[in-house]
């Protein structure tokens, strides 16, 4: 099996610079030992106007059998003949992709000390693969490569030219052309998409393959229209790994959409040493106390709920009244009360953050199964430490589970629970993506009870430390007024067959309402009967 990479040039910028970029001299033929045979690099043509590098992988069938038992095509113990008679030595596959990664590792990373400006500059490139297995045919080949800036020619290879009536094989002759890509980008596309088209990896796919896929797919995979197919096939259809990859890619996509870093999206925990994080936010100011979604900035102020309240004269001196209960605590108490009233035993905490609510649920014996879900792996790590899962007794540990998941995707793991909680979560979701979250929770997971809390935007005027027109946290996409929240809740309830009840959380100001608003959704008996 082999692949060729060609480019053109001029006297000022010779095509033979390809040798520098690949770290392989055009005047030499080189051989590299691999686990499954020998990789040869040579240049069929090399001058200032045109240069072609070829990678030929000479597969050792015996080594393939010895190393590949049970791992991909030809590895099944009951396919004795297929272990030795197959297309692996002739057709591009994951074997060739691994050889590309090993032989051209520096080029794959875009590293070239001798010609750094050429490594970062798009080149006129032509890639040819004479025999490429394409499960999905030429159309799938075009769907995978064309969105990446390639002009694609995928000619089907007939089963037998002597008998054209037999039709085409599953192989294509592939030619890719582009003037918009760097060599590193081209190699990354090949590294991922060759095994995707072949759809049969020769080695066991483990969890570290997710990191490899995201590293090589950086800059193009998150926005690819065939992302789901690519991740599924690259990870050998291992469902758990595919979901993990897609969730991490969703973080990348959200960061790119917001023109921010992934760390700003995955911000459920504090990065700064010594910063205290309660809920979904980080304390940035030294000495500031975080409770809920706002930081107390002003000297001489005390925390009431989510804000800093000015001390009155009666509070300033000795005998001052005890500080009011923090709003974060009031929220948890309100949620626990709603769950208790619903009779729920199996509860989902969706967007669990660092696990404060999960911890509170564990203290109540009424809740027999508690699942905390968050897209942030960092938050789940902190939650695990907070809950002391590694030291928890067997009976208690059987009641709790932490899973990584995105709330805008349907998830079979979340079906069949009595209740779900979305506490201070919806305001972190971009409005165009709210319908996806609504369907995933109310339409697909479909717990009997859903409890939702969110800030009341009208109450923000009571925060002296919050500038007018600002939301309570930098990651809030919006904050609803009471009327907006009720309108949203009524629409969701009508669409998915729930009834709603509203509860104020915190001091209920006669003019602007409470600092937090809560809605309890209960599935209607009529809709439940229809579902049954």
C-alpha positions as CSV (number, residue, x, y, z in Angstrom):
1,X,0.0,0.0,0.0
2,X,1.3,3.5,-0.7
3,X,0.4,7.2,-0.9
4,X,2.1,10.0,-2.8
5,X,2.2,13.7,-1.9
6,X,3.2,16.2,-4.6
7,X,3.7,19.9,-4.8
8,X,4.9,22.4,-7.3
9,X,7.2,25.4,-7.0
10,X,9.4,28.0,-8.6
11,X,13.1,28.8,-8.6
12,X,12.5,31.2,-5.7
13,X,10.4,28.7,-3.8
14,X,11.5,25.3,-5.0
15,X,9.1,22.3,-4.8
16,X,12.0,20.3,-3.2
17,X,11.3,22.3,0.0
18,X,8.9,19.4,0.5
19,X,11.9,17.4,1.6
20,X,12.6,19.9,4.4
21,X,8.9,19.8,5.5
22,X,8.8,16.0,5.6
23,X,12.3,15.8,7.1
24,X,13.3,13.3,4.4
25,X,16.0,14.1,1.8
26,X,14.8,13.9,-1.8
27,X,18.0,12.4,-2.9
28,X,17.8,9.4,-0.6
29,X,15.6,6.3,-0.3
30,X,15.0,5.5,3.3
31,X,13.5,2.5,5.1
32,X,11.8,2.5,8.6
33,X,10.9,-0.5,10.6
34,X,7.3,-0.7,11.9
35,X,5.4,-3.2,14.0
36,X,3.8,-4.7,10.9
37,X,6.5,-4.4,8.2
38,X,8.8,-1.8,6.6
39,X,7.9,1.7,5.5
40,X,9.9,3.1,2.6
41,X,10.2,6.8,1.7
42,X,11.4,7.8,-1.7
43,X,11.0,10.6,-4.3
44,X,9.9,9.5,-7.8
45,X,10.5,13.1,-9.0
46,X,12.3,16.0,-7.3
47,X,13.2,19.3,-8.9
48,X,12.4,23.0,-8.4
49,X,9.2,22.8,-10.4
50,X,7.7,19.6,-9.1
51,X,8.4,17.2,-6.2
52,X,6.7,14.0,-5.2
53,X,7.2,12.0,-2.0
54,X,6.0,8.5,-1.8
55,X,5.4,6.4,1.3
56,X,5.3,2.7,0.6
57,X,4.3,0.3,3.4
58,X,5.5,-3.2,2.9
59,X,3.3,-5.3,5.2
60,X,4.6,-8.5,6.8
61,X,1.5,-10.8,6.8
62,X,2.9,-13.1,9.5
63,X,3.6,-10.1,11.8
64,X,0.1,-8.8,11.2
65,X,-1.3,-12.1,12.3
66,X,1.0,-12.5,15.4
67,X,0.3,-8.9,16.6
68,X,-3.3,-8.6,15.5
69,X,-5.1,-11.6,17.0
70,X,-8.6,-10.4,17.9
71,X,-7.9,-6.9,16.7
72,X,-9.7,-5.9,13.6
73,X,-10.0,-7.6,10.2
74,X,-8.0,-10.8,9.9
75,X,-7.6,-11.1,13.7
76,X,-10.6,-13.4,14.4
77,X,-9.4,-16.9,15.5
78,X,-12.1,-18.6,13.5
79,X,-11.0,-16.9,10.2
80,X,-7.8,-18.9,9.7
81,X,-7.4,-18.3,6.0
82,X,-8.5,-14.6,6.2
83,X,-5.6,-14.0,8.6
84,X,-3.2,-14.6,5.7
85,X,-5.2,-13.8,2.6
86,X,-6.6,-10.2,2.8
87,X,-6.2,-6.7,1.4
88,X,-3.9,-5.4,4.2
89,X,-0.7,-5.4,2.1
90,X,-2.3,-3.7,-0.8
91,X,-5.0,-1.2,0.3
92,X,-4.6,2.0,2.4
93,X,-5.8,1.4,6.0
94,X,-5.1,2.2,9.6
95,X,-1.7,0.5,9.0
96,X,-0.8,3.2,6.5
97,X,-2.2,5.9,8.8
98,X,0.1,4.7,11.6
99,X,3.1,4.6,9.3
100,X,2.3,8.2,8.2
101,X,2.2,9.3,11.9
102,X,5.5,7.5,12.7
103,X,7.6,8.4,9.6
104,X,6.3,12.0,9.2
105,X,5.7,12.8,12.9
106,X,7.4,16.2,12.8
107,X,5.6,17.2,9.6
108,X,2.3,16.1,11.2
109,X,2.9,18.5,14.0
110,X,3.9,21.3,11.6
111,X,7.4,21.5,12.9
112,X,10.2,22.5,10.5
113,X,13.2,24.5,11.9
114,X,14.8,24.7,8.5
115,X,11.8,26.2,6.7
116,X,9.3,27.4,9.4
117,X,7.6,29.9,7.1
118,X,7.0,27.2,4.5
119,X,5.5,24.9,7.2
120,X,3.0,27.5,8.1
121,X,2.1,28.5,4.5
122,X,-0.5,26.7,2.4
123,X,1.0,24.7,-0.5
124,X,-0.3,23.5,-3.9
125,X,-0.8,19.9,-2.9
126,X,-1.8,16.7,-4.7
127,X,-2.3,13.5,-2.7
128,X,-2.9,10.2,-4.5
129,X,-3.9,6.8,-3.0
130,X,-4.2,4.1,-5.7
131,X,-6.3,1.7,-3.6
132,X,-8.4,3.0,-0.8
133,X,-11.1,0.9,0.9
134,X,-14.2,3.1,1.1
135,X,-17.1,1.7,3.1
136,X,-19.7,4.1,1.9
137,X,-18.4,4.5,-1.6
138,X,-17.1,7.5,-3.5
139,X,-19.9,9.7,-2.1
140,X,-18.7,9.3,1.4
141,X,-15.1,10.0,0.3
142,X,-16.3,13.3,-1.0
143,X,-18.4,14.1,2.1
144,X,-15.3,13.6,4.3
145,X,-12.7,15.4,2.3
146,X,-14.5,18.2,0.4
147,X,-15.5,20.2,3.6
148,X,-11.8,20.4,4.5
149,X,-10.9,22.3,1.3
150,X,-10.0,19.4,-1.0
151,X,-11.0,19.0,-4.6
152,X,-11.9,15.3,-4.6
153,X,-11.7,12.7,-7.3
154,X,-12.7,9.2,-6.2
155,X,-12.9,6.7,-9.0
156,X,-14.5,3.3,-8.2
157,X,-12.2,0.3,-8.9
158,X,-14.1,-2.4,-10.8
159,X,-14.2,-5.9,-9.4
160,X,-12.8,-7.2,-12.6
161,X,-12.1,-5.2,-15.8
162,X,-12.7,-8.4,-17.8
163,X,-16.3,-8.7,-16.4
164,X,-17.6,-5.1,-16.1
165,X,-21.1,-6.5,-15.4
166,X,-19.8,-7.6,-12.0
167,X,-19.8,-3.9,-11.0
168,X,-17.5,-2.0,-8.8
169,X,-15.5,-3.1,-5.7
170,X,-15.5,-1.2,-2.4
171,X,-12.1,0.4,-3.4
172,X,-11.5,3.8,-5.0
173,X,-8.6,5.5,-6.6
174,X,-8.3,8.7,-4.6
175,X,-6.9,12.0,-5.8
176,X,-7.0,15.1,-3.6
177,X,-5.9,18.6,-4.7
178,X,-5.8,21.8,-2.8
179,X,-3.9,25.1,-2.7
180,X,-5.5,26.2,0.7
181,X,-3.9,23.8,3.1
182,X,-0.6,23.4,4.8
183,X,1.3,20.1,4.6
184,X,0.6,19.4,8.3
185,X,-3.2,19.9,7.8
186,X,-3.1,17.5,4.8
187,X,-1.3,14.8,6.8
188,X,-3.7,15.2,9.7
189,X,-6.7,14.7,7.4
190,X,-5.2,11.5,6.0
191,X,-4.2,10.2,9.4
192,X,-7.8,10.3,10.6
193,X,-9.8,9.7,7.5
194,X,-7.9,6.8,5.9
195,X,-8.9,4.4,8.8
196,X,-12.4,6.0,8.9
197,X,-13.0,5.0,5.3
198,X,-11.5,1.6,5.8
199,X,-13.6,1.2,9.0
200,X,-11.4,-1.6,10.4
201,X,-8.5,-0.7,12.7
202,X,-5.7,-3.3,13.2
203,X,-5.2,-2.5,16.8
204,X,-7.2,-2.3,20.0
205,X,-8.8,1.1,20.5
206,X,-8.3,2.3,24.1
207,X,-9.2,5.5,25.9
208,X,-6.0,7.3,24.8
209,X,-7.3,7.2,21.2
210,X,-9.7,10.0,22.2
211,X,-6.8,12.3,23.1
212,X,-5.1,11.3,19.9
213,X,-8.2,12.0,17.7
214,X,-8.8,15.4,19.3
215,X,-5.1,16.3,19.0
216,X,-4.9,15.5,15.3
217,X,-8.4,16.8,14.6
218,X,-7.7,20.2,16.2
219,X,-8.9,23.0,14.0
220,X,-11.1,20.9,11.7
221,X,-13.0,18.0,13.3
222,X,-15.2,20.0,15.7
223,X,-17.0,21.8,12.8
224,X,-17.0,18.9,10.3
225,X,-20.5,18.0,9.1
226,X,-19.6,14.3,9.4
227,X,-18.1,14.6,12.9
228,X,-20.4,11.9,14.3
229,X,-19.5,9.3,11.7
230,X,-15.8,10.2,11.9
231,X,-15.6,9.8,15.7
232,X,-17.6,6.6,15.7
233,X,-15.6,4.9,13.1
234,X,-12.2,6.2,14.2
235,X,-12.9,4.8,17.7
236,X,-14.2,1.5,16.3
237,X,-17.7,2.3,17.3
238,X,-16.9,2.1,21.0
239,X,-19.9,4.0,22.3
240,X,-18.4,5.3,25.5
241,X,-15.3,6.6,23.8
242,X,-17.3,8.2,20.9
243,X,-19.5,10.0,23.4
244,X,-16.5,11.3,25.3
245,X,-14.9,12.6,22.1
246,X,-18.1,14.3,20.9
247,X,-18.6,16.0,24.3
248,X,-15.1,17.3,24.2
249,X,-15.5,18.4,20.6
250,X,-18.7,20.2,21.6
251,X,-16.7,22.2,24.2
252,X,-14.3,23.1,21.4
253,X,-17.2,24.1,19.1
254,X,-18.8,26.3,21.8
255,X,-15.4,28.0,22.5
256,X,-14.9,28.7,18.8
257,X,-18.5,30.1,18.5
258,X,-17.9,32.3,21.5
259,X,-14.4,33.3,20.3
260,X,-13.1,32.1,23.6
261,X,-10.9,29.4,25.0
262,X,-12.1,25.9,26.0
263,X,-11.0,26.7,29.6
264,X,-13.6,29.6,29.6
265,X,-16.3,27.2,28.6
266,X,-15.2,24.4,30.9
267,X,-15.3,26.9,33.8
268,X,-17.1,25.0,36.5
269,X,-14.1,24.9,38.8
270,X,-11.5,27.4,39.9
271,X,-8.0,27.4,38.3
272,X,-6.5,29.8,40.8
273,X,-4.8,28.3,43.9
274,X,-6.8,29.0,46.9
275,X,-9.9,30.3,45.0
276,X,-13.1,29.0,46.5
277,X,-15.7,27.9,43.9
278,X,-19.3,27.2,45.0
279,X,-21.7,26.4,42.2
280,X,-20.7,27.2,38.6
281,X,-18.3,30.1,39.1
282,X,-14.9,31.1,40.3
283,X,-13.8,33.6,42.9
284,X,-11.2,35.8,41.2
285,X,-10.8,38.5,43.8
286,X,-8.4,37.7,46.7
287,X,-10.4,37.5,49.9
288,X,-13.8,37.6,48.2
289,X,-16.3,35.0,49.4
290,X,-18.2,33.1,46.7
291,X,-21.7,32.1,47.4
292,X,-24.0,31.5,44.4
293,X,-23.2,33.6,41.4
294,X,-21.8,37.0,42.6
295,X,-18.7,38.1,44.5
296,X,-18.8,40.5,47.4
297,X,-16.3,43.3,46.4
298,X,-17.0,46.1,48.8
299,X,-15.1,46.3,52.1
300,X,-17.4,46.3,55.1
301,X,-20.3,44.5,53.4
302,X,-21.8,41.1,54.3
303,X,-23.1,38.4,52.2
304,X,-26.8,37.9,51.9
305,X,-27.7,35.2,49.4
306,X,-26.0,36.1,46.1
307,X,-25.1,39.7,46.9
308,X,-23.3,41.9,49.4
309,X,-25.8,43.7,51.6
310,X,-24.7,47.0,53.3
311,X,-24.5,46.8,57.0
312,X,-26.9,48.9,59.0
313,X,-25.9,50.6,62.2
314,X,-27.7,48.0,64.3
315,X,-25.7,45.2,62.5
316,X,-22.4,46.9,62.6
317,X,-21.6,46.7,66.3
318,X,-21.8,44.2,69.0
319,X,-24.9,42.1,69.2
320,X,-25.5,42.3,65.4
321,X,-28.0,39.9,64.0
322,X,-26.8,36.7,62.6
323,X,-26.0,36.7,58.9
324,X,-28.9,35.5,56.8
325,X,-28.7,32.1,55.2
326,X,-26.7,32.2,51.9
327,X,-28.8,32.0,48.8
328,X,-26.9,28.9,47.6
329,X,-28.1,27.1,50.8
330,X,-31.6,28.4,50.3
331,X,-31.6,27.0,46.8
332,X,-30.5,23.6,47.8
333,X,-33.1,23.5,50.6
334,X,-35.9,24.5,48.1
335,X,-34.8,21.9,45.6
336,X,-34.6,19.2,48.3
337,X,-38.1,20.2,49.5
338,X,-39.5,19.9,46.0
339,X,-37.9,16.5,45.4
340,X,-39.2,15.3,48.8
341,X,-42.7,16.4,48.0
342,X,-42.5,14.6,44.6
343,X,-41.7,11.3,46.3
344,X,-38.7,10.8,44.1
345,X,-36.1,8.2,45.0
346,X,-33.9,8.1,41.9
347,X,-32.6,11.6,41.1
348,X,-30.5,13.2,38.4
349,X,-28.5,16.4,39.1
350,X,-28.0,17.7,35.6
351,X,-25.1,20.2,35.5
352,X,-23.9,19.1,39.0
353,X,-20.7,21.2,39.0
354,X,-18.7,20.4,42.1
355,X,-21.4,18.2,43.6
356,X,-22.8,20.3,46.4
357,X,-26.4,19.2,45.7
358,X,-25.3,15.6,45.2
359,X,-23.7,15.8,48.6
360,X,-26.9,17.1,50.1
361,X,-29.0,14.4,48.5
362,X,-26.7,11.7,49.8
363,X,-27.4,12.8,53.4
364,X,-31.1,12.1,52.8
365,X,-32.0,8.4,53.0
366,X,-35.1,8.9,50.8
367,X,-32.9,9.2,47.7
368,X,-31.7,5.7,46.9
369,X,-29.9,6.6,43.6
370,X,-28.2,9.9,42.7
371,X,-26.5,10.6,39.4
372,X,-24.5,13.8,38.9
373,X,-24.0,14.8,35.3
374,X,-21.7,17.5,34.0
375,X,-19.9,18.3,30.8
376,X,-16.8,19.4,32.7
377,X,-14.4,16.6,33.6
378,X,-12.6,19.0,36.0
379,X,-15.8,19.7,37.8
380,X,-16.5,15.9,38.2
381,X,-13.0,15.4,39.5
382,X,-13.6,18.1,42.2
383,X,-17.0,16.6,42.9
384,X,-15.5,13.1,43.4
385,X,-13.0,14.6,45.9
386,X,-15.7,16.5,47.7
387,X,-17.8,13.4,48.0
388,X,-14.8,11.3,49.0
389,X,-15.9,8.6,46.6
390,X,-12.6,6.7,46.9
391,X,-13.2,6.4,50.7
392,X,-16.9,6.0,50.7
393,X,-18.5,2.8,52.2
394,X,-19.8,0.2,49.8
395,X,-23.5,0.8,50.6
396,X,-23.2,4.5,50.3
397,X,-21.1,4.3,47.1
398,X,-23.8,2.2,45.5
399,X,-26.2,5.1,45.8
400,X,-24.1,7.7,43.8
401,X,-22.6,8.0,40.4
402,X,-20.9,10.8,38.5
403,X,-20.9,10.8,34.7
404,X,-19.7,13.1,32.0
405,X,-22.4,14.2,29.6
406,X,-23.6,17.1,27.6
407,X,-27.2,18.2,28.3
408,X,-27.9,19.2,24.7
409,X,-27.6,15.6,23.6
410,X,-30.0,12.7,24.2
411,X,-28.5,10.1,26.6
412,X,-29.9,6.7,27.2
413,X,-28.1,6.6,30.6
414,X,-30.5,9.3,31.9
415,X,-33.8,7.6,31.1
416,X,-36.0,6.1,33.7
417,X,-35.4,8.4,36.7
418,X,-38.0,9.8,39.1
419,X,-36.7,13.4,39.0
420,X,-34.1,15.6,37.5
421,X,-32.7,18.9,38.7
422,X,-31.4,21.8,36.6
423,X,-30.1,24.2,39.3
424,X,-28.6,27.4,37.9
425,X,-27.9,25.6,34.5
426,X,-30.3,26.9,31.8
427,X,-28.8,30.4,31.9
428,X,-25.4,29.0,30.8
429,X,-26.9,27.6,27.6
430,X,-26.9,29.6,24.4
431,X,-30.6,30.4,23.6
432,X,-30.4,28.7,20.1
433,X,-29.4,25.5,21.9
434,X,-32.1,25.6,24.6
435,X,-34.6,23.5,22.4
436,X,-32.0,20.8,22.3
437,X,-31.7,20.8,26.1
438,X,-35.5,20.9,26.5
439,X,-35.9,17.8,24.3
440,X,-33.0,15.9,25.9
441,X,-34.4,16.4,29.4
442,X,-38.2,16.7,29.0
443,X,-38.7,14.8,25.8
444,X,-36.1,12.0,25.9
445,X,-35.0,11.4,29.5
446,X,-38.5,12.3,30.7
447,X,-38.4,12.1,34.5
448,X,-41.7,12.4,36.3
449,X,-40.5,15.6,38.0
450,X,-38.1,18.3,36.8
451,X,-36.9,21.1,39.1
452,X,-35.4,24.2,37.5
453,X,-33.9,27.1,39.3
454,X,-32.5,30.2,37.6
455,X,-31.6,33.8,38.5
456,X,-34.4,36.4,38.5
457,X,-33.0,39.3,36.4
458,X,-35.4,41.8,38.0
459,X,-33.7,41.3,41.4
460,X,-30.3,42.3,40.0
461,X,-31.0,46.0,40.9
462,X,-30.8,45.0,44.5
463,X,-27.1,44.0,44.1
464,X,-25.1,47.1,44.8
465,X,-21.9,45.4,43.6
466,X,-23.5,44.5,40.2
467,X,-23.2,47.2,37.5
468,X,-26.5,48.1,35.8
469,X,-27.2,45.9,32.8
470,X,-24.8,43.2,33.8
471,X,-25.6,39.5,34.4
472,X,-24.5,37.9,37.6
473,X,-21.7,35.8,36.0
474,X,-19.6,36.2,32.9
475,X,-20.7,32.8,31.6
476,X,-24.5,33.6,31.8
477,X,-25.9,33.8,28.2
478,X,-29.1,35.4,29.6
479,X,-31.0,36.0,32.7
480,X,-34.8,35.9,32.7
481,X,-37.4,38.1,34.3
482,X,-40.2,36.4,36.2
483,X,-42.5,36.8,33.2
484,X,-39.9,35.4,30.8
485,X,-39.2,32.4,33.0
486,X,-42.9,31.6,33.3
487,X,-43.5,32.0,29.6
488,X,-40.6,29.6,28.9
489,X,-41.8,27.1,31.5
490,X,-45.4,27.2,30.2
491,X,-44.2,26.5,26.6
492,X,-42.0,23.6,27.7
493,X,-44.8,22.1,29.9
494,X,-47.3,22.4,27.0
495,X,-44.9,20.8,24.5
496,X,-43.9,17.8,26.6
497,X,-47.0,17.2,28.8
498,X,-46.0,18.6,32.2
499,X,-47.7,20.8,34.7
500,X,-45.8,23.6,36.4
501,X,-45.7,25.2,39.9
502,X,-43.5,28.2,40.8
503,X,-41.7,28.9,44.0
504,X,-39.7,31.9,45.1
505,X,-36.2,31.2,46.6
506,X,-34.7,33.8,48.9
507,X,-36.3,37.0,50.2
508,X,-39.4,37.8,48.0
509,X,-39.1,41.5,47.3
510,X,-42.6,43.0,46.8
511,X,-41.3,45.1,43.8
512,X,-38.8,42.9,42.0
513,X,-39.5,39.4,43.4
514,X,-37.0,36.8,44.8
515,X,-33.3,36.6,43.8
516,X,-33.9,33.0,42.5
517,X,-36.9,31.6,40.8
518,X,-37.8,27.9,40.8
519,X,-40.3,25.9,38.7
520,X,-41.3,22.4,39.4
521,X,-42.5,20.4,36.4
522,X,-44.7,17.4,37.0
523,X,-45.7,15.0,34.2
524,X,-49.5,15.0,33.7
525,X,-51.4,11.8,34.5
526,X,-53.0,11.8,31.0
527,X,-49.6,12.1,29.2
528,X,-48.1,9.4,31.5
529,X,-50.9,7.0,30.7
530,X,-50.5,7.6,26.9
531,X,-46.7,6.9,27.2
532,X,-47.4,3.7,29.1
